[in-house]
């Protein structure tokens, strides 16, 4: 056989060999993923037990009256759920809009936001049926002192960043400001 003939036959053989090696490695990777996915599925199932809920102390507020709402993280399942201990409300994404759906302006500077407590990296186990509550002084951080209706929604990510995450979206609370 000449070198050219050998080279023509070697290329398909090399490609085939590479394909077999990749297939074997993919099979191993798939088995490892399948083994890892069981704990991830269990975590995902636990995260689905959580509910994020906003409540207000009363249906109407007077202008310039301090408006405080309660944000509750509720475990509605039968098992413990472990989440990052974000007990500072600034770790939640809060959306406040007027009745015309225009966003309400925040009245807090970035420096003030940064100085609102310490970011916690602890974990928190929420027992079945347990509720964790956080009070949010809404009128201190949003311009909601004028007469009208305001709608508030909150979002929070739970889980393991980059591996398995779930975004919790609260109910929409309506806040009525009267004269």
N, C-alpha and C positions, 0 to 999 in steps of 0.2 A: 504494500500500500504506500502510496505517496503521502507526503505531508499535507497536501491540499485536500485529499480525500479524507484523511484522518481529521483534519480541522473541520470539514463540513459535517462529519458525523459527530464530532465532539461537541459542537455547539448545541444541537438538540439534546444530546445526552446531558450536558451541563445544565441546561435549562430545566430538563426533567428532574435531575437530581436536586437542584435548588428548590423546585416546586414541592418535592417529597419532603425535604427538610422543613420547609415552611409549613406544610400541612401537619407534620408531626408536632412542630412547635405550637401551631394554632390549637391543636388538640389538647396539648398540655395547658396552654393558656386558658382554653375554654373550661377545662376541668377545674383549674384554680379559681376561675371566675365563678363557676357553679358552686364551689365550696364557700367562697366568700359571700355569695349572694344570699345565702340563708340568713346570716346575721343581719344583712342589710334589709332583707325583706321584713324581718322581725322588727327592726328599727322603724322602717317605713310604716308598718302597721301600727306601732305605738304612736308615731307622730300624728297619725290620722285621728287619734283619740282626743286631740287637743282642739279647743274652741277658744276664740278670742272674742270678747264681748265688751261693748261700751254701755255704761248706764249713767244716767244723770239723776241727781238728787231731786230735781223737780222739773216740770215741763216748761216753765217760763222763768226768765231772769230779767231783772230791771237793768236799764242802761247803767254802765259803770259799776255794776255789782260783780264781785269776783265769781267767775264761773269755774267750777271744779267738776271734772268728770272722773268716773272710776273705770279703769281698764282691768278686765278680769281675764286671766288665763285659766281655763277650766279643763281638767282631765275627766272626760266623759266615758272613759274606758274602764276596763277591769284590771289593768296592770299599771305599775309605776311608769312614768315617762321622765327621762332625764333630759334637761335642756340647759343651755348656758344661763347662768343667773343674771339675766338682764332686768334687774329690778329698778333701773333708772329709766324713766319714761322716754328719755332722749334716744334710747336704743330702738325705739319703735318709729316707723314712718307714719306721721300723722298728716292727714289731708283734711282741710276745712274749706268748704266752698259756700258761697252765698246761695240764696234761693234761685238766682239766675245762672248758677253753675260756674261763676267766676271764682277762682281761688282767692282765699283770704290771705292778706299779707301778714307775714311773720313780723313781730316787733322785737325780736331778740337778735342780737348780733352773733356772729360766729364765735367771737371770744367768749360771750356769755354762754353759748351752747357748750363750748369746750369745758367751761368751768362748772358745769352742772354735774357734780358728783364724780365718781371714779368708775371707769369701765371695769367690770368684773369678769374674770375668767373662771370663776368657780362654776361647778355644775349644781343643779338644783333638781332634786327628785320630787316630782309631783305625784302624790298618792292618788289612787282611784277615787273619784268623787271630790278631790281637793280643788280649791280655787285659790289662786294667787292674785291679790289685788294691788293695783298701783293707782294712786291719786294723781291726776294731771291738772295743774293750775292753768287751764286753757286760756283764760283771759290775760294772763301775764305774758303769753308768748304769741298770741294771735290777736289781730285787730277785730274783735267781735263785740265792741261796745255800742254799736249803732243798732237802732231798731230794725228788726227783720228776722228771717229764718236762716239758720246755718245748718249745714250737714257735715258731719264728721265721720271719717272712716280711718281705721288704723290697720297697718300691715306689719307683720313681723316674720322673719325667717327663723326656722328651727331646724335642727339636725346637725350634720357634720359638714362644714363648708367644703365644697368641692367634691364631696363623696355622695351624700344623700341629704337633700334639703327639701323642705316644704314651706311654702309661704302661707301663713295664716292671714286671713282677711276678716276683719270684724264685721259686725252688723253696721248699719249706718244709723247714727244717732242724730236726731233733729233737736236743735237748740233754738228756742224762741226768745228773742230779746225784745222786751216791750218798754214803753216809756215809764 
